[in-house]
Amino acid sequence: MYTASCLCGGIQLKINTEIPHVFVCHCQQCQKAQGSAFVAIAPIETKNVEIVKGQELCSEYYATPNKKRVFCKNCGSPLFSARLDLPDVIRLRVGIINEPLKAEIASHAFTDYKAAWFEILDDHPKFTEAVR
C-alpha cells in the first residue's frame, strides 16, 4: 500500500497496510533522534513491513535498554524504532513514506517537553506522558 525509503535510497521498504493514525512524540530523546521538535510515527505490525532493499545498511542504536532505533548507516535517516518487549510492532517514522499519507494525528505525547520554539496548534489529544 505504501513504499518508503531513507534519504540516500539505499534502504527501501514496502508497507502492506493502511496507516490511519500518526502519533506525535515531543520527548527530548525523540527531539535529539530526529533533530527536530518532535517525531511523527505510525505503529505497524512487523508482518506488514518488508525491507525490500538495503537490509545490510540498517544499523541500530539503543538509547534505552528496551528500545532500538533503526537508521540507515549510509545517510543517517531514522527509519523506525522497536521495543524488545513488543517484537510484533515497529514505530515507523512516517516522514520516510514516499506516497502522500492521509492519516490523522491521533495524539501528542510528552507535551511538557515540547521544544520551546514550537507551538502545538491542533485540537488533537495531548498527554504529558507516553500514550499506549
ABEGO torsion letter per residue (X at the ends): XBBBBBAAGABBBBBABBBABBBBBABAAAAAAAGBABBBBBBBBAAABBBABGAAABBBBBABAABBBBBBAAAGBBABBBBAABAABBBBBAAABABBBABBBABBBGAAABBAABBBABABBBBABBBX
